[in-house]
């Protein structure tokens, strides 16, 4: 279909070809296409950039042929524009001379936009904040739906924000929704201290229209949290984040180093030993780890010796700390599999 209008216009801008353009938009209307599909399909048909701008409804979409729908969708200089009721505009930006069928395309594009705005699944103003937040974070929602939901939340699609995925974080402020066992919070600033017992994964800072990506990353970060490290930033995970999508709980549980950590945890004072290992990885030295744990450094050698006996490798060396840190993080990933 790409560039169909160009081919039709090159043949003859007669009534038959005009009917074909009308039929194209009629099929979108009768099929109750979403606004994303309308804008994307119109760009394919026209062979150039097109858009819909409805600021009063929080919608501003544009698309290039062969590309996904983006925001914002304000008309560029020189674009052909058709204005509708309520301040809605549709536009077609052709780089060269207009084609004979461009007027017909713009008219039918405008009609289809007006009808689909009435039919579309964009959220209603009476929806509360949790439902709107859920829609903004949904991977299945179209750009039009997310843009409208952000408008109703008072957030610009271009505004920068992070999404926080947390448990036990009800005291934190921000627009939020409870999604399963995890609370999602839209945050334009770095959250303050967590409530006691709370944990949080913090997604990357992105334009609000891309909040679903930050939400997915925040959930991944949440899986790497623990009592000793209750806040994890997705950006700081680096390559560790790749493990979250490639290894499931049972596979993680069978890893030899994870099983060795489980055996350590089951011993008397096992959790204290694991805390010491966490602190060793975080600080890089046994003496500093003891200070973090508020223990005398003389208590560390015995704990580390026991850990090395169970794990089967030296932990207080660069290579050993790397292997230990990886094992500890994979064990967290296993233990937090229900938070994905």
ZADO-1210 file (C-alpha; in nm, 4 decimals, padded with zeros to 6 digits):
<atoms>
<atom x="00.0000" y="00.0000" z="00.0000" code="UNK" pos="1"/>
<atom x="00.2967" y="00.2318" z="00.0531" code="UNK" pos="2"/>
<atom x="00.2787" y="00.5274" z="-00.1878" code="UNK" pos="3"/>
<atom x="-00.0514" y="00.4072" z="-00.3382" code="UNK" pos="4"/>
<atom x="-00.1780" y="00.7632" z="-00.3769" code="UNK" pos="5"/>
<atom x="00.1300" y="00.8541" z="-00.5766" code="UNK" pos="6"/>
<atom x="00.0712" y="00.5645" z="-00.8143" code="UNK" pos="7"/>
<atom x="-00.3008" y="00.6377" z="-00.8485" code="UNK" pos="8"/>
<atom x="-00.2359" y="01.0053" z="-00.9157" code="UNK" pos="9"/>
<atom x="00.0239" y="00.9120" z="-01.1756" code="UNK" pos="10"/>
<atom x="-00.2349" y="00.7095" z="-01.3615" code="UNK" pos="11"/>
<atom x="-00.5355" y="00.9383" z="-01.3527" code="UNK" pos="12"/>
<atom x="-00.7105" y="01.1358" z="-01.0778" code="UNK" pos="13"/>
<atom x="-01.0471" y="01.0217" z="-01.2066" code="UNK" pos="14"/>
<atom x="-01.3623" y="00.9202" z="-01.0223" code="UNK" pos="15"/>
<atom x="-01.2608" y="00.5550" z="-01.0070" code="UNK" pos="16"/>
<atom x="-00.9386" y="00.6296" z="-00.8236" code="UNK" pos="17"/>
<atom x="-01.1164" y="00.8766" z="-00.5962" code="UNK" pos="18"/>
<atom x="-01.3577" y="00.5984" z="-00.5031" code="UNK" pos="19"/>
<atom x="-01.0623" y="00.3771" z="-00.4178" code="UNK" pos="20"/>
<atom x="-00.9348" y="00.6426" z="-00.1747" code="UNK" pos="21"/>
<atom x="-01.2822" y="00.6769" z="-00.0220" code="UNK" pos="22"/>
<atom x="-01.3085" y="00.2997" z="00.0131" code="UNK" pos="23"/>
<atom x="-00.9717" y="00.2874" z="00.1889" code="UNK" pos="24"/>
<atom x="-01.0939" y="00.5204" z="00.4656" code="UNK" pos="25"/>
<atom x="-01.4380" y="00.3587" z="00.4807" code="UNK" pos="26"/>
<atom x="-01.2765" y="00.0241" z="00.5606" code="UNK" pos="27"/>
<atom x="-01.0824" y="00.1818" z="00.8464" code="UNK" pos="28"/>
<atom x="-01.4036" y="00.3370" z="00.9830" code="UNK" pos="29"/>
<atom x="-01.6196" y="00.0246" z="00.9558" code="UNK" pos="30"/>
<atom x="-01.3365" y="-00.1808" z="01.1062" code="UNK" pos="31"/>
<atom x="-01.3300" y="00.0590" z="01.4038" code="UNK" pos="32"/>
<atom x="-00.9585" y="00.1132" z="01.3592" code="UNK" pos="33"/>
<atom x="-00.7761" y="00.2959" z="01.6343" code="UNK" pos="34"/>
<atom x="-00.6356" y="00.6421" z="01.5786" code="UNK" pos="35"/>
<atom x="-00.2838" y="00.4994" z="01.5709" code="UNK" pos="36"/>
<atom x="-00.3822" y="00.2704" z="01.2840" code="UNK" pos="37"/>
<atom x="-00.5571" y="00.5553" z="01.1007" code="UNK" pos="38"/>
<atom x="-00.2532" y="00.7848" z="01.1137" code="UNK" pos="39"/>
<atom x="-00.0074" y="00.5079" z="01.0274" code="UNK" pos="40"/>
<atom x="-00.2203" y="00.3768" z="00.7379" code="UNK" pos="41"/>
<atom x="-00.2806" y="00.7267" z="00.5996" code="UNK" pos="42"/>
<atom x="00.0954" y="00.7896" z="00.5924" code="UNK" pos="43"/>
<atom x="00.1406" y="00.4647" z="00.3990" code="UNK" pos="44"/>
<atom x="-00.1326" y="00.5604" z="00.1537" code="UNK" pos="45"/>
<atom x="-00.0068" y="00.9156" z="00.1027" code="UNK" pos="46"/>
<atom x="00.3601" y="00.8276" z="00.0868" code="UNK" pos="47"/>
<atom x="00.4458" y="01.1232" z="00.3105" code="UNK" pos="48"/>
<atom x="00.4210" y="01.2500" z="00.6685" code="UNK" pos="49"/>
<atom x="00.0692" y="01.3004" z="00.8110" code="UNK" pos="50"/>
<atom x="-00.0736" y="01.3803" z="01.1535" code="UNK" pos="51"/>
<atom x="-00.3647" y="01.4540" z="01.3851" code="UNK" pos="52"/>
<atom x="-00.3496" y="01.7345" z="01.6414" code="UNK" pos="53"/>
<atom x="-00.6282" y="01.7550" z="01.9012" code="UNK" pos="54"/>
<atom x="-00.4810" y="01.9533" z="02.1935" code="UNK" pos="55"/>
<atom x="-00.8125" y="01.9809" z="02.3754" code="UNK" pos="56"/>
<atom x="-00.8229" y="01.6029" z="02.4003" code="UNK" pos="57"/>
<atom x="-00.4567" y="01.5497" z="02.4705" code="UNK" pos="58"/>
<atom x="-00.3926" y="01.3860" z="02.1310" code="UNK" pos="59"/>
<atom x="-00.1081" y="01.4783" z="01.8987" code="UNK" pos="60"/>
<atom x="00.0067" y="01.2050" z="01.6601" code="UNK" pos="61"/>
<atom x="00.2185" y="01.1871" z="01.3480" code="UNK" pos="62"/>
<atom x="00.3633" y="00.9143" z="01.1280" code="UNK" pos="63"/>
<atom x="00.6038" y="00.8713" z="00.8401" code="UNK" pos="64"/>
<atom x="00.5532" y="00.5947" z="00.5824" code="UNK" pos="65"/>
<atom x="00.6807" y="00.2677" z="00.7245" code="UNK" pos="66"/>
<atom x="00.7361" y="00.4109" z="01.0743" code="UNK" pos="67"/>
<atom x="00.5522" y="00.3818" z="01.4060" code="UNK" pos="68"/>
<atom x="00.3215" y="00.6577" z="01.5263" code="UNK" pos="69"/>
<atom x="00.4961" y="00.9274" z="01.7309" code="UNK" pos="70"/>
<atom x="00.4146" y="01.2421" z="01.9253" code="UNK" pos="71"/>
<atom x="00.3788" y="01.5363" z="01.9029" code="UNK" pos="72"/>
<atom x="00.1827" y="01.5762" z="01.5810" code="UNK" pos="73"/>
<atom x="00.1602" y="01.9513" z="01.5213" code="UNK" pos="74"/>
<atom x="00.1458" y="02.0485" z="01.1540" code="UNK" pos="75"/>
<atom x="00.4834" y="02.1550" z="01.0071" code="UNK" pos="76"/>
<atom x="00.5172" y="02.4659" z="00.7956" code="UNK" pos="77"/>
<atom x="00.3732" y="02.4193" z="00.4479" code="UNK" pos="78"/>
<atom x="00.1498" y="02.1246" z="00.5388" code="UNK" pos="79"/>
<atom x="-00.2025" y="02.1030" z="00.3999" code="UNK" pos="80"/>
<atom x="-00.4360" y="02.1335" z="00.6995" code="UNK" pos="81"/>
<atom x="-00.8056" y="02.0580" z="00.7510" code="UNK" pos="82"/>
<atom x="-00.9628" y="02.1949" z="01.0713" code="UNK" pos="83"/>
<atom x="-01.2454" y="02.0168" z="01.2529" code="UNK" pos="84"/>
<atom x="-01.4686" y="02.1079" z="01.5446" code="UNK" pos="85"/>
<atom x="-01.3113" y="02.1431" z="01.8885" code="UNK" pos="86"/>
<atom x="-00.9751" y="02.2650" z="01.7594" code="UNK" pos="87"/>
<atom x="-00.8867" y="01.9314" z="01.5948" code="UNK" pos="88"/>
<atom x="-00.6549" y="01.9474" z="01.2937" code="UNK" pos="89"/>
<atom x="-00.5481" y="01.6836" z="01.0428" code="UNK" pos="90"/>
<atom x="-00.2610" y="01.7510" z="00.8085" code="UNK" pos="91"/>
<atom x="-00.0609" y="01.6110" z="00.5202" code="UNK" pos="92"/>
<atom x="00.2967" y="01.7320" z="00.4655" code="UNK" pos="93"/>
<atom x="00.4113" y="01.6470" z="00.1138" code="UNK" pos="94"/>
<atom x="00.7601" y="01.7635" z="00.0298" code="UNK" pos="95"/>
<atom x="00.7011" y="01.8384" z="-00.3366" code="UNK" pos="96"/>
<atom x="00.4061" y="01.9589" z="-00.5408" code="UNK" pos="97"/>
<atom x="00.0629" y="01.8374" z="-00.4246" code="UNK" pos="98"/>
<atom x="-00.0891" y="01.5386" z="-00.6021" code="UNK" pos="99"/>
<atom x="-00.4278" y="01.5539" z="-00.7760" code="UNK" pos="100"/>
<atom x="-00.5811" y="01.3250" z="-00.5137" code="UNK" pos="101"/>
<atom x="-00.4379" y="01.5091" z="-00.2107" code="UNK" pos="102"/>
<atom x="-00.7547" y="01.7125" z="-00.1545" code="UNK" pos="103"/>
<atom x="-00.9635" y="01.3960" z="-00.1544" code="UNK" pos="104"/>
<atom x="-00.7203" y="01.2247" z="00.0829" code="UNK" pos="105"/>
<atom x="-00.7210" y="01.5157" z="00.3269" code="UNK" pos="106"/>
<atom x="-01.1009" y="01.5362" z="00.3246" code="UNK" pos="107"/>
<atom x="-01.1482" y="01.1638" z="00.3910" code="UNK" pos="108"/>
<atom x="-00.8690" y="01.1672" z="00.6495" code="UNK" pos="109"/>
<atom x="-01.0551" y="01.4451" z="00.8319" code="UNK" pos="110"/>
<atom x="-01.3881" y="01.2609" z="00.8167" code="UNK" pos="111"/>
<atom x="-01.2334" y="00.9378" z="00.9404" code="UNK" pos="112"/>
<atom x="-01.0582" y="01.1212" z="01.2235" code="UNK" pos="113"/>
<atom x="-01.3827" y="01.2840" z="01.3393" code="UNK" pos="114"/>
<atom x="-01.5659" y="00.9500" z="01.3392" code="UNK" pos="115"/>
<atom x="-01.2877" y="00.7515" z="01.5065" code="UNK" pos="116"/>
<atom x="-01.2429" y="01.0169" z="01.7745" code="UNK" pos="117"/>
<atom x="-01.6045" y="00.9448" z="01.8672" code="UNK" pos="118"/>
<atom x="-01.5586" y="00.5679" z="01.8496" code="UNK" pos="119"/>
<atom x="-01.2074" y="00.5356" z="01.9856" code="UNK" pos="120"/>
<atom x="-01.1118" y="00.3716" z="02.3103" code="UNK" pos="121"/>
<atom x="-00.9362" y="00.6776" z="02.4482" code="UNK" pos="122"/>
<atom x="-01.0071" y="00.7038" z="02.8207" code="UNK" pos="123"/>
<atom x="-01.3003" y="00.9011" z="02.9513" code="UNK" pos="124"/>
<atom x="-01.2393" y="01.2018" z="03.1758" code="UNK" pos="125"/>
<atom x="-01.4231" y="01.0388" z="03.4651" code="UNK" pos="126"/>
<atom x="-01.1648" y="00.7598" z="03.4961" code="UNK" pos="127"/>
<atom x="-00.9675" y="00.7911" z="03.8196" code="UNK" pos="128"/>
<atom x="-00.5908" y="00.8255" z="03.8440" code="UNK" pos="129"/>
<atom x="-00.5180" y="00.4516" z="03.9033" code="UNK" pos="130"/>
<atom x="-00.7021" y="00.3480" z="03.5854" code="UNK" pos="131"/>
<atom x="-00.5270" y="00.6209" z="03.3861" code="UNK" pos="132"/>
<atom x="-00.1849" y="00.5219" z="03.5245" code="UNK" pos="133"/>
<atom x="-00.2549" y="00.1598" z="03.4331" code="UNK" pos="134"/>
<atom x="-00.3409" y="00.2669" z="03.0782" code="UNK" pos="135"/>
<atom x="-00.0251" y="00.4781" z="03.0478" code="UNK" pos="136"/>
<atom x="00.1846" y="00.1764" z="03.1515" code="UNK" pos="137"/>
<atom x="00.0038" y="-00.0809" z="02.9393" code="UNK" pos="138"/>
<atom x="00.2154" y="-00.2327" z="02.6660" code="UNK" pos="139"/>
<atom x="-00.1023" y="-00.3017" z="02.4686" code="UNK" pos="140"/>
<atom x="-00.2286" y="00.0590" z="02.4622" code="UNK" pos="141"/>
<atom x="-00.1806" y="00.2663" z="02.1490" code="UNK" pos="142"/>
<atom x="-00.0064" y="00.6002" z="02.1382" code="UNK" pos="143"/>
<atom x="-00.3416" y="00.7788" z="02.1180" code="UNK" pos="144"/>
<atom x="-00.4724" y="00.6082" z="02.4324" code="UNK" pos="145"/>
<atom x="-00.1538" y="00.6767" z="02.6290" code="UNK" pos="146"/>
<atom x="-00.1421" y="01.0375" z="02.5126" code="UNK" pos="147"/>
<atom x="-00.5023" y="01.0967" z="02.6157" code="UNK" pos="148"/>
<atom x="-00.4490" y="00.9300" z="02.9554" code="UNK" pos="149"/>
<atom x="-00.1433" y="01.1469" z="03.0198" code="UNK" pos="150"/>
<atom x="-00.3463" y="01.4555" z="02.9261" code="UNK" pos="151"/>
<atom x="-00.6116" y="01.3632" z="03.1825" code="UNK" pos="152"/>
<atom x="-00.3380" y="01.3130" z="03.4425" code="UNK" pos="153"/>
<atom x="-00.2008" y="01.6581" z="03.3650" code="UNK" pos="154"/>
<atom x="00.1257" y="01.5210" z="03.2249" code="UNK" pos="155"/>
<atom x="00.2732" y="01.6241" z="02.8907" code="UNK" pos="156"/>
<atom x="00.3696" y="01.3298" z="02.6667" code="UNK" pos="157"/>
<atom x="00.7140" y="01.4874" z="02.6325" code="UNK" pos="158"/>
<atom x="00.7661" y="01.5376" z="03.0086" code="UNK" pos="159"/>
<atom x="01.0540" y="01.3366" z="03.1525" code="UNK" pos="160"/>
<atom x="00.9673" y="01.0900" z="03.4257" code="UNK" pos="161"/>
<atom x="01.0685" y="00.7631" z="03.5851" code="UNK" pos="162"/>
<atom x="00.8416" y="00.4777" z="03.6825" code="UNK" pos="163"/>
<atom x="00.8950" y="00.3181" z="04.0212" code="UNK" pos="164"/>
<atom x="00.7888" y="-00.0421" z="04.0823" code="UNK" pos="165"/>
<atom x="00.7641" y="-00.1181" z="04.4502" code="UNK" pos="166"/>
<atom x="00.6284" y="-00.3229" z="04.7366" code="UNK" pos="167"/>
<atom x="00.5522" y="-00.1682" z="05.0740" code="UNK" pos="168"/>
<atom x="00.5830" y="00.1824" z="04.9256" code="UNK" pos="169"/>
<atom x="00.2317" y="00.3145" z="04.9876" code="UNK" pos="170"/>
<atom x="00.3721" y="00.6160" z="05.1695" code="UNK" pos="171"/>
<atom x="00.5493" y="00.7514" z="04.8606" code="UNK" pos="172"/>
<atom x="00.3807" y="01.0331" z="04.6694" code="UNK" pos="173"/>
<atom x="00.3053" y="01.0353" z="04.2984" code="UNK" pos="174"/>
<atom x="00.0377" y="00.9180" z="04.0598" code="UNK" pos="175"/>
<atom x="00.0127" y="00.5454" z="04.1199" code="UNK" pos="176"/>
<atom x="-00.1749" y="00.2229" z="04.0568" code="UNK" pos="177"/>
<atom x="-00.1620" y="-00.1200" z="04.2187" code="UNK" pos="178"/>
<atom x="-00.0837" y="-00.3686" z="03.9411" code="UNK" pos="179"/>
<atom x="-00.0943" y="-00.7171" z="04.0856" code="UNK" pos="180"/>
<atom x="00.1410" y="-00.7365" z="04.3812" code="UNK" pos="181"/>
<atom x="00.3426" y="-00.4336" z="04.2686" code="UNK" pos="182"/>
<atom x="00.2656" y="-00.0632" z="04.3018" code="UNK" pos="183"/>
<atom x="00.3550" y="00.1532" z="04.0030" code="UNK" pos="184"/>
<atom x="00.4354" y="00.5195" z="04.0677" code="UNK" pos="185"/>
<atom x="00.4944" y="00.7886" z="03.8050" code="UNK" pos="186"/>
<atom x="00.7711" y="01.0079" z="03.9457" code="UNK" pos="187"/>
<atom x="00.9110" y="01.3287" z="03.7984" code="UNK" pos="188"/>
<atom x="01.1708" y="01.3459" z="04.0767" code="UNK" pos="189"/>
<atom x="01.3818" y="01.0839" z="04.2503" code="UNK" pos="190"/>
<atom x="01.1710" y="00.9279" z="04.5298" code="UNK" pos="191"/>
<atom x="01.2647" y="00.9949" z="04.8895" code="UNK" pos="192"/>
<atom x="01.3452" y="00.7319" z="05.1550" code="UNK" pos="193"/>
<atom x="01.1326" y="00.4201" z="05.1405" code="UNK" pos="194"/>
<atom x="00.9008" y="00.3217" z="05.4247" code="UNK" pos="195"/>
<atom x="01.0443" y="00.0542" z="05.6532" code="UNK" pos="196"/>
<atom x="01.0360" y="-00.2806" z="05.4769" code="UNK" pos="197"/>
<atom x="00.9706" y="-00.1230" z="05.1378" code="UNK" pos="198"/>
<atom x="01.1518" y="-00.2208" z="04.8199" code="UNK" pos="199"/>
<atom x="01.1665" y="-00.0423" z="04.4861" code="UNK" pos="200"/>
<atom x="01.3014" y="-00.0837" z="04.1360" code="UNK" pos="201"/>
<atom x="01.3499" y="00.2480" z="03.9587" code="UNK" pos="202"/>
<atom x="01.3150" y="00.2602" z="03.5812" code="UNK" pos="203"/>
<atom x="01.5053" y="00.4875" z="03.3436" code="UNK" pos="204"/>
<atom x="01.4040" y="00.8487" z="03.2866" code="UNK" pos="205"/>
<atom x="01.2094" y="00.8661" z="02.9595" code="UNK" pos="206"/>
<atom x="00.9449" y="01.0838" z="02.7927" code="UNK" pos="207"/>
<atom x="00.6093" y="01.0138" z="02.9572" code="UNK" pos="208"/>
<atom x="00.4704" y="00.8676" z="02.6332" code="UNK" pos="209"/>
<atom x="00.7333" y="00.5894" z="02.6743" code="UNK" pos="210"/>
<atom x="00.6451" y="00.5186" z="03.0387" code="UNK" pos="211"/>
<atom x="00.5602" y="00.1560" z="02.9555" code="UNK" pos="212"/>
<atom x="00.9293" y="00.0967" z="02.8799" code="UNK" pos="213"/>
<atom x="01.0346" y="00.2528" z="03.2110" code="UNK" pos="214"/>
<atom x="00.7731" y="00.0395" z="03.3906" code="UNK" pos="215"/>
<atom x="00.9089" y="-00.2834" z="03.2376" code="UNK" pos="216"/>
<atom x="01.2631" y="-00.1856" z="03.3380" code="UNK" pos="217"/>
<atom x="01.1501" y="-00.0894" z="03.6901" code="UNK" pos="218"/>
<atom x="00.9908" y="-00.4327" z="03.7399" code="UNK" pos="219"/>
<atom x="01.3162" y="-00.5936" z="03.6330" code="UNK" pos="220"/>
<atom x="01.5102" y="-00.3784" z="03.8794" code="UNK" pos="221"/>
<atom x="01.2657" y="-00.4705" z="04.1570" code="UNK" pos="222"/>
<atom x="01.3550" y="-00.8374" z="04.1121" code="UNK" pos="223"/>
<atom x="01.7155" y="-00.7603" z="04.2078" code="UNK" pos="224"/>
<atom x="01.6267" y="-00.5948" z="04.5400" code="UNK" pos="225"/>
<atom x="01.6821" y="-00.7497" z="04.8816" code="UNK" pos="226"/>
<atom x="01.6558" y="-00.6568" z="05.2487" code="UNK" pos="227"/>
<atom x="02.0155" y="-00.5349" z="05.2344" code="UNK" pos="228"/>
<atom x="01.9655" y="-00.3456" z="04.9063" code="UNK" pos="229"/>
<atom x="01.6001" y="-00.2343" z="04.8997" code="UNK" pos="230"/>
<atom x="01.6408" y="00.0122" z="04.6094" code="UNK" pos="231"/>
<atom x="01.7858" y="-00.0854" z="04.2723" code="UNK" pos="232"/>
<atom x="01.8172" y="00.1485" z="03.9722" code="UNK" pos="233"/>
<atom x="01.7743" y="-00.0173" z="03.6347" code="UNK" pos="234"/>
<atom x="02.0590" y="00.1847" z="03.4797" code="UNK" pos="235"/>
<atom x="02.3003" y="00.0447" z="03.7369" code="UNK" pos="236"/>
<atom x="02.2207" y="-00.3185" z="03.6616" code="UNK" pos="237"/>
<atom x="02.4094" y="-00.3153" z="03.3332" code="UNK" pos="238"/>
<atom x="02.4360" y="-00.6626" z="03.1815" code="UNK" pos="239"/>
<atom x="02.2690" y="-00.8196" z="03.4854" code="UNK" pos="240"/>
<atom x="01.9320" y="-00.7027" z="03.3516" code="UNK" pos="241"/>
<atom x="01.9633" y="-00.9500" z="03.0626" code="UNK" pos="242"/>
<atom x="01.9375" y="-01.2457" z="03.3011" code="UNK" pos="243"/>
<atom x="01.5848" y="-01.1468" z="03.4065" code="UNK" pos="244"/>
<atom x="01.4357" y="-01.2347" z="03.0686" code="UNK" pos="245"/>
<atom x="01.6428" y="-01.5430" z="02.9988" code="UNK" pos="246"/>
<atom x="01.6420" y="-01.7557" z="03.3145" code="UNK" pos="247"/>
<atom x="01.3294" y="-01.8705" z="03.4972" code="UNK" pos="248"/>
<atom x="01.3014" y="-01.9512" z="03.8684" code="UNK" pos="249"/>
<atom x="01.3609" y="-02.3286" z="03.8387" code="UNK" pos="250"/>
<atom x="01.6668" y="-02.2740" z="03.6171" code="UNK" pos="251"/>
<atom x="01.8111" y="-02.0230" z="03.8612" code="UNK" pos="252"/>
<atom x="01.7494" y="-02.2559" z="04.1542" code="UNK" pos="253"/>
<atom x="01.9602" y="-02.5282" z="03.9895" code="UNK" pos="254"/>
<atom x="02.2694" y="-02.3129" z="03.9417" code="UNK" pos="255"/>
<atom x="02.5481" y="-02.4572" z="04.1637" code="UNK" pos="256"/>
<atom x="02.6473" y="-02.1242" z="04.3198" code="UNK" pos="257"/>
<atom x="02.2844" y="-02.0380" z="04.3979" code="UNK" pos="258"/>
<atom x="02.2352" y="-02.3784" z="04.5590" code="UNK" pos="259"/>
<atom x="02.5498" y="-02.3237" z="04.7652" code="UNK" pos="260"/>
<atom x="02.4122" y="-01.9900" z="04.8901" code="UNK" pos="261"/>
<atom x="02.0883" y="-02.1662" z="04.9839" code="UNK" pos="262"/>
<atom x="02.2880" y="-02.4152" z="05.1921" code="UNK" pos="263"/>
<atom x="02.4674" y="-02.1306" z="05.3662" code="UNK" pos="264"/>
<atom x="02.1366" y="-01.9579" z="05.4387" code="UNK" pos="265"/>
<atom x="01.9983" y="-02.2739" z="05.5979" code="UNK" pos="266"/>
<atom x="02.2804" y="-02.2907" z="05.8537" code="UNK" pos="267"/>
<atom x="02.2764" y="-02.1300" z="06.1960" code="UNK" pos="268"/>
<atom x="02.3479" y="-01.7587" z="06.1518" code="UNK" pos="269"/>
<atom x="02.3146" y="-01.8183" z="05.7778" code="UNK" pos="270"/>
<atom x="02.1368" y="-01.4923" z="05.7054" code="UNK" pos="271"/>
<atom x="02.4110" y="-01.3028" z="05.8886" code="UNK" pos="272"/>
<atom x="02.6675" y="-01.4768" z="05.6695" code="UNK" pos="273"/>
<atom x="02.4805" y="-01.3791" z="05.3539" code="UNK" pos="274"/>
<atom x="02.4593" y="-01.0211" z="05.4797" code="UNK" pos="275"/>
<atom x="02.8354" y="-01.0261" z="05.5284" code="UNK" pos="276"/>
<atom x="02.8823" y="-01.1525" z="05.1720" code="UNK" pos="277"/>
<atom x="02.6525" y="-00.8801" z="05.0379" code="UNK" pos="278"/>
<atom x="02.8524" y="-00.6186" z="05.2285" code="UNK" pos="279"/>
<atom x="03.1806" y="-00.7618" z="05.1014" code="UNK" pos="280"/>
<atom x="03.0645" y="-00.7252" z="04.7408" code="UNK" pos="281"/>
<atom x="02.9347" y="-00.3744" z="04.8040" code="UNK" pos="282"/>
<atom x="03.2478" y="-00.2433" z="04.9786" code="UNK" pos="283"/>
<atom x="03.5296" y="-00.4480" z="04.8266" code="UNK" pos="284"/>
<atom x="03.6983" y="-00.5377" z="05.1548" code="UNK" pos="285"/>
<atom x="03.6287" y="-00.7428" z="05.4653" code="UNK" pos="286"/>
<atom x="03.7197" y="-00.4550" z="05.6984" code="UNK" pos="287"/>
<atom x="03.4803" y="-00.2131" z="05.5255" code="UNK" pos="288"/>
<atom x="03.2101" y="-00.4810" z="05.5185" code="UNK" pos="289"/>
<atom x="03.2410" y="-00.5219" z="05.8955" code="UNK" pos="290"/>
<atom x="03.2025" y="-00.1454" z="05.9408" code="UNK" pos="291"/>
<atom x="02.8864" y="-00.1426" z="05.7265" code="UNK" pos="292"/>
<atom x="02.7437" y="-00.4244" z="05.9378" code="UNK" pos="293"/>
<atom x="02.8513" y="-00.2515" z="06.2625" code="UNK" pos="294"/>
<atom x="03.0631" y="-00.5487" z="06.3626" code="UNK" pos="295"/>
<atom x="03.4244" y="-00.5757" z="06.4672" code="UNK" pos="296"/>
<atom x="03.6438" y="-00.6685" z="06.1739" code="UNK" pos="297"/>
<atom x="03.7775" y="-00.9669" z="06.3637" code="UNK" pos="298"/>
<atom x="03.4410" y="-01.1422" z="06.3198" code="UNK" pos="299"/>
<atom x="03.4685" y="-01.1467" z="05.9404" code="UNK" pos="300"/>
<atom x="03.7438" y="-01.4048" z="05.8745" code="UNK" pos="301"/>
<atom x="03.5479" y="-01.6911" z="06.0290" code="UNK" pos="302"/>
<atom x="03.2310" y="-01.6049" z="05.8330" code="UNK" pos="303"/>
<atom x="03.4196" y="-01.5705" z="05.5067" code="UNK" pos="304"/>
<atom x="03.6087" y="-01.8963" z="05.5668" code="UNK" pos="305"/>
<atom x="03.2807" y="-02.0809" z="05.6212" code="UNK" pos="306"/>
<atom x="03.1342" y="-01.9239" z="05.3076" code="UNK" pos="307"/>
<atom x="03.4371" y="-02.0282" z="05.1023" code="UNK" pos="308"/>
<atom x="03.4122" y="-02.3835" z="05.2348" code="UNK" pos="309"/>
<atom x="03.0492" y="-02.4121" z="05.1166" code="UNK" pos="310"/>
<atom x="03.0852" y="-02.2153" z="04.7934" code="UNK" pos="311"/>
<atom x="03.4078" y="-02.3826" z="04.6870" code="UNK" pos="312"/>
<atom x="03.5924" y="-02.0665" z="04.5832" code="UNK" pos="313"/>
<atom x="03.7769" y="-01.7738" z="04.7399" code="UNK" pos="314"/>
<atom x="03.5458" y="-01.4761" z="04.7984" code="UNK" pos="315"/>
<atom x="03.7915" y="-01.2057" z="04.9078" code="UNK" pos="316"/>
<atom x="03.9592" y="-01.1563" z="04.5690" code="UNK" pos="317"/>
<atom x="03.8506" y="-00.9633" z="04.2576" code="UNK" pos="318"/>
<atom x="03.7531" y="-01.2767" z="04.0646" code="UNK" pos="319"/>
<atom x="03.5906" y="-01.4331" z="04.3679" code="UNK" pos="320"/>
<atom x="03.3888" y="-01.1197" z="04.4491" code="UNK" pos="321"/>
<atom x="03.2678" y="-01.1040" z="04.0893" code="UNK" pos="322"/>
<atom x="03.1479" y="-01.4657" z="04.1017" code="UNK" pos="323"/>
<atom x="02.9968" y="-01.4134" z="04.4461" code="UNK" pos="324"/>
<atom x="02.8142" y="-01.0964" z="04.3423" code="UNK" pos="325"/>
<atom x="02.6692" y="-01.2695" z="04.0364" code="UNK" pos="326"/>
<atom x="02.5491" y="-01.5619" z="04.2500" code="UNK" pos="327"/>
<atom x="02.3896" y="-01.3294" z="04.5056" code="UNK" pos="328"/>
<atom x="02.2077" y="-01.1325" z="04.2336" code="UNK" pos="329"/>
<atom x="02.0828" y="-01.4457" z="04.0593" code="UNK" pos="330"/>
<atom x="01.9527" y="-01.5741" z="04.3922" code="UNK" pos="331"/>
<atom x="01.7588" y="-01.2476" z="04.4374" code="UNK" pos="332"/>
<atom x="01.6220" y="-01.2879" z="04.0868" code="UNK" pos="333"/>
<atom x="01.5031" y="-01.6375" z="04.1787" code="UNK" pos="334"/>
<atom x="01.3511" y="-01.5295" z="04.5087" code="UNK" pos="335"/>
<atom x="01.1652" y="-01.2341" z="04.3513" code="UNK" pos="336"/>
<atom x="01.0261" y="-01.4167" z="04.0482" code="UNK" pos="337"/>
<atom x="00.6706" y="-01.3409" z="04.1656" code="UNK" pos="338"/>
<atom x="00.7357" y="-00.9669" z="04.1156" code="UNK" pos="339"/>
<atom x="00.7894" y="-00.9872" z="03.7400" code="UNK" pos="340"/>
</atoms>
